């Protein structure tokens, strides 16, 4: 596996933990106590749904965060600003849309933002995953879809932006991740940061065979357009707070099959060009789906194992409509580059689950603060009334 693949793996900024035994507490008293604990601390482990902490998880998370901060500082010194995201720095387009919840959404899924018939404004950012913002689109890579839904009431879990009425959903175009524990992920970072190029080349070995194969599949993908690609949350989220709360995953499927393939001789930014062409002619849309977990054997902590759709079908909860528009302007690009997306910018009804998300909580927030500080840009949430 090449160092480029390892760097792409690093840039996704996602770690997971292996499947371990869960605390099978069943008494009503213990459930009530857990509910009270989660109300007091929204970051407390939801052991009833299967969350378990990885050994030294907090310390490893701090080391991972420090290492990524160091990389950003080195990549964007004075004179090479603005500083970009460590993951998904290259945007294909950031567009306005509408998130319309289905009128007939099942009652078991009607939590948080999923209010039957409710319509929200959105900003949606499509991107490449690689840490290099100049990477040509013709090269295989992960692709991201980050959705900021506007008008969702309720306190958000992070103190920064707790009073905002926005809600984030973050997805990539693959159903699973490639690392199953933070210790291995830290080892990848340390090898890549080594001053010895021979050590750097051994970084992929830290992923293990299964992780390396998943990383190769993710970073080898080539698509014709971000608007005709399926995306997954890859990791689970809680839906609801009170029992019977459940674990779910998300996916977004384009409403229409792609009509064109990858160009024969694509330019370095052909994915942006494809979006410009499509949205200059017509609307685009996605179905937003929820996959309720059907058995505890579908692990909360092991993000390398897919929840099979045959065993746990996805159910439609909303339609995302992206209207015909002109978005390829410098002002709109700058606006979107100053936005932050994190799965933890959410109400408790959509709380992220599992170690991937627990590490993301710290990493995404700290990197956002660093990036905005380096760029002297304020951190703010959109209102939905922006015009460019």
N, C-alpha and C positions, 0 to 999 in steps of 0.2 A: 504494500500500500504506500502511496506517495506521501510526501510531507504536505502537499496541497490538500490531500484528503484529510489528513490529520488536522490541518488548520481549519478546514471546513467543519470538521467535527467540533473543534474547539469553539468556532464562532457561533454555533447554535446555542451555546450557553445553557445546556440542559443536562442534568444529572439525575440518576434514579438510584434506587436501592433494590436489593434482591428480595424475593418473596420470603417472608419469615412468618412465624406463628403469630396469630393475633390473640388479643385478650378477649375471650368469649364470655364476657360478663352478660348475664341474662336477667338478673333480678331487677325488679322495678326500682328498688332503692338506688342501686348503682347507676341505672340509666338516668334517674332524676338527678343524681349527684353530678354525672357527666354533663347533663344539659346545663346545670347551674354553672359548672366550671367553664363551659364554652361561652356562656353568656358573659361571664366575668372576663374571660380571656379568649378573644376570637381566634388566637393563634394556637390554642391548646389542641393537642392531638385528638382527633376523633377516632378513638380506638373502637367504638361500636361499629364504625364503617370499615375498620381494618388498618388505620394508620399506626405505624410503629416507627420509632426513631432509630436511625442508624448510629452505631457506636461513634462517638466523637463528632457527631453531625455538626454541632454548632462550631466547633473549632475548625473543621474542614471547610465549612461554609465561609468562615472568616478568611481562611487562607486562599480559597478560590477567588473571593472578592478582591483581596489585595493583589493577587497575581493578575487579574484582568485589569484592574486599575493601572497597574504598572505597564501593561501592554498598551493601553490607550494613551498614557502619558508619553510613551516612547514613540508611538505611531503618529501623534499629533503634537509635536513641539511647537513653540512659538514660530510663526512663519508658515505653518502648515495647517492652519485652522480654516474652517471650523472643524472641531472634533466630531467624529461620526460615532454611531452606535458600534459596540463591539460585535454585535450580531445583527444581521439584516441591515447593513448600512446603505445598500443601494436600493433606492425606491424606483419602481417602474411607474408608479402613479399613486396619487393620494386623491381620492374622489369622494364626492358627496353621494349619499344614498338614503334609502328609507328602509327601516327594519319594521316589518308589519307582522305582528303576532297573529297566528291563525285564530279565527273566531271559534272554531270547534276544538281547541286544544284540550287534551284530556286533563281532567281535574288533578290527577296525580303529578302533572308536569307544570301546573299553573302556579309557579312560585317566582318571587323576585321580579325580574323584568318581563317574565312570560305572563302577561296579563291578556286574557282573551280579547282579540280585536284591537289591541293597543298599537298605535303607530308612532315610531320614533324617527327622528333625524339621525344620521350617522356620518362619520368620517371613516373611510376605509383606506388603509395603506397596504399596497402590494409590494413585495420586495424579494431580492435574492438573499440567501443566508450567509454566503461567504463573507469573511471579515474584510476582504479587499473591495472597496466601493468602485474600483475600476474594472473589476472582473467582467469579461465579455459574457453576454447572455447566452451565447452559443455553447459555452462550457456547462457541463452538468452541475447542478446545484440544488439545494433546498430552496423552496419558494414559500414565502410567508403571506398570510392574510391577517391583518390586525384590524379589529373592528372596535370603534368607539361609539357606543350607543348613547344618545343624548336625551335627557328627560327622565332618567331612572331615579326615583326618589329614594331616600334612605341613606343613613350614614355608611360611608365606605370604610373598609377595614384598615387601610393605611391612614396614618395621621395626616400625611401630606395629601391634600385633596379630599379629606374626609367629608367635607360639606358639599362637594361637587355633585351635580346630578347626572354624571356620566358613568358608564359601565363598559369595561373592556372585555373582549374575547380575543384570544391569541391562538393562531393555528398555523400549521405547515402542511405541505402536500405529501405526508406520509403518516401511516397510522400508528407507528411506534418510534421510540427513541433507541439509541445505540449504546448507552452506558447504564450499568445497573448498580453503581454505587459511587458515592462522592469521593472515596479514596482513590479509585482508579481514575476518575476525572481529574483530580488534582495532580496525579502522576503524569497524565497527558500534558497538562499545562506546564509542569516543571520541566519535562523533557523538551518541550517546544521552546521554553525560555532559556535552555542551556546554551552557553557560549560555544560548546563543542558541537559542531554540525553533525558529527556521527551520532551523538546522543539524541539530537533532535530527530534524526531519521528513525529512531526506534520508538518514537511516541505512539504510533498506531498499535504497537504490541500491547500497550496498556488497556486497549479496548477489549482484548480477548477475541477469539474467533467469531463468536456470535455478534458482538458489538461491531467488529470490523466489517462483517457482511452487511449489517444493517446500515452502517455509515456509508458503505459503498453504494448501496441501493439508493439512499437519500441523496447523496451528493452526485450521483450519476444521472439524475433525472433531467430530461430536456422537455420543454413544453412549448406549445404554439402560442399561448396567450394566458396571462394570469386570470383572465375572465372566463376561461373554459377549462379550469383545473379544479379538481376536488381537494379540499383541505380538511384536516383533522386536528382536534385538540391534542391528540396522542396521549395525554395524561388525564386523570379523572378530576371531577369536581363534585362538590356536594350540591344537591338540589333540595332546598328547604332547610329548615332549622329544627323544628320540633319533629318528633316521631310521627309518621314514618318517613323521615328524611331518607334520601337515597343517594347512591353514587352514580354519576353519569359521565359520559364523554360527549363531545360535540363534533359536528362535521358540517361543512358547507359544500353543497353539490351544485354545479352550474345548471341552470334550467334547460340549457340547450347544449347538445353535443357540438364539439368544435367542427367548424366547416373547413378549416385549413390546417395543414400540418406545419411543422417547423420549416422555415424558408430554406431553399437550397444553399444560398450564400448569405446567411443572416449577418446583419450589422451588429456591432457590439451592444447596441441598445434596442434590439428589435422587439423586445417584450414591451417596452414603453411605446414604441411605434405601433405595435399591434393594438394596444389599449387606445391610443389616440385615434386610430382608424376606426375601431369598432364603436367607440363612444361618440365619434363624430357623425356616425350614420344612424345609430339605434341604441336602445336601452340594453342593459345587461341585467341578469338576475341570478340569484342563488336561492336554493332551499336550505334553510338552517334547521339542522336535525339534532335530536337528543337521543343518546343511546343509554337507556337505563340498564344498570347491571342486573343480571338475572340470577347470579349465584355468587357466593363468597369466594369461590375458586378464581373468579376474575379479579386478579390482584390489584390492590390500590397502590402498592409500593413497587411492583416490578413493571416498569414501563417498556420493557423489551418484549413483552408478550401481548399480542393483540387480543382484544375482546372480539371474538368472531361474530359477525353479523347474523350468521345462521342461528346462533344461540342467544344473541341479544340484539334484536333488530333496532335500527335507527327509526325514530318517529319524527315527523315534521312538526315543528312548533312555530316557524315563522318563514316569511319570504323576504329576502333582501333585494330591493330593486335599486339599480344604479342607473339613473336616467341619462339619456344623451346629454353630453356636456363637453365643454372645453376646460381642461384641467392642467394642460402642460404649460404653465406660466411660472416665471421665476418667483413671483410673490406667493403663489400657492405652494410651490415646492418648499420655500423657506418656512412657511407657516407649518407645514406638516413635519418638517425635520425638527421643529422645536416641540412637537408633541411627544409625549411619553405613553407607551403602552405596556401594561403589566397585568397579568391575570389577577393580581391582588387589588387592583382598583375595581372593587366590587362590593356589593352588599353581602351580608352573611349567608343569604339564600343561595349564592353561587360560589361559596368559599372553595378555593383550590385545595386539593387533597394530594398527599404523597410527597416523597422527598424531592422529586424534581421541582415541584411547586414551592416547597419550603425553602429550597436553596434559591429559587428564582425570587422569592420575596425580598431577600437581602440583596442579591446581585443586581437585579433590575433597578431597584430603588437607588442603590449607591452609585451605579454607573450613570443613571439619569442625572443625579445630582452633580456628579463629576463633569459630565458632558456639558450640561447647561452652565456650570460655573466656568469651565474653560472657554465657552463661547459667549460669556456675559449675556446669556439669554434667560429671561424669566421663565419659570415653570408655570404653566397655566392650562386649564381645560377649556375646550371650545364651547361656544354657546349654540352652535348650529345656524346662527344668523350671519356667519362670515360670508363675504363676497370678495372676489378678486378679479 
